[in-house]
Amino acid sequence: MRHRKKGRGLSRSPSHRRALLRNMATSLFQHERITTTEARAKELRPYAERLITLAKRGDLHARRQAARRISDREILGKLFDDLGPRYTERPGGYTRILKLGAPRKGDAADMALIELV
């Protein structure tokens, strides 16, 4: 039985996985589009969308909660000043995952593009 086994391990320890998601979310908010593996993109989507929902709230507590996950103050400012207000009318679904079709050359991993809508 796989009770309470939500999410992908991504072949990493929990602390490494947490760091990976933080760095990928920071890059996503900085560039608004990143190319990664399909499994990583699917794990990043709910992580990033929760942060955008916090940015939509925009209060001090939400900013502090997001600052626990995004360490770059410049990107945190962009998240709350630009991205949060951009999605005020949208009830969810802030990211899009596009499968690229061509596998990665080194290990034939399925690649995907994750971008902000």
ChimeraX attribute file (.defattr): number of C-alpha atoms within 10 A of each C-alpha:
attribute: neighborCount
match mode: 1-to-1
recipient: residues
	/A:1	4
	/A:2	5
	/A:3	5
	/A:4	6
	/A:5	8
	/A:6	7
	/A:7	9
	/A:8	12
	/A:9	13
	/A:10	13
	/A:11	8
	/A:12	11
	/A:13	10
	/A:14	11
	/A:15	8
	/A:16	12
	/A:17	17
	/A:18	13
	/A:19	13
	/A:20	16
	/A:21	20
	/A:22	19
	/A:23	15
	/A:24	20
	/A:25	23
	/A:26	20
	/A:27	14
	/A:28	20
	/A:29	20
	/A:30	16
	/A:31	12
	/A:32	15
	/A:33	17
	/A:34	19
	/A:35	17
	/A:36	19
	/A:37	18
	/A:38	19
	/A:39	16
	/A:40	20
	/A:41	24
	/A:42	17
	/A:43	16
	/A:44	19
	/A:45	20
	/A:46	14
	/A:47	15
	/A:48	22
	/A:49	17
	/A:50	14
	/A:51	22
	/A:52	25
	/A:53	21
	/A:54	20
	/A:55	27
	/A:56	22
	/A:57	15
	/A:58	16
	/A:59	11
	/A:60	9
	/A:61	11
	/A:62	16
	/A:63	19
	/A:64	13
	/A:65	13
	/A:66	20
	/A:67	16
	/A:68	9
	/A:69	19
	/A:70	22
	/A:71	13
	/A:72	12
	/A:73	10
	/A:74	10
	/A:75	19
	/A:76	23
	/A:77	15
	/A:78	14
	/A:79	25
	/A:80	23
	/A:81	14
	/A:82	13
	/A:83	20
	/A:84	19
	/A:85	16
	/A:86	15
	/A:87	17
	/A:88	14
	/A:89	8
	/A:90	11
	/A:91	8
	/A:92	12
	/A:93	12
	/A:94	19
	/A:95	20
	/A:96	16
	/A:97	18
	/A:98	14
	/A:99	17
	/A:100	15
	/A:101	9
	/A:102	11
	/A:103	14
	/A:104	13
	/A:105	8
	/A:106	6
	/A:107	7
	/A:108	9
	/A:109	14
	/A:110	16
	/A:111	20
	/A:112	23
	/A:113	16
	/A:114	24
	/A:115	19
	/A:116	18
	/A:117	11
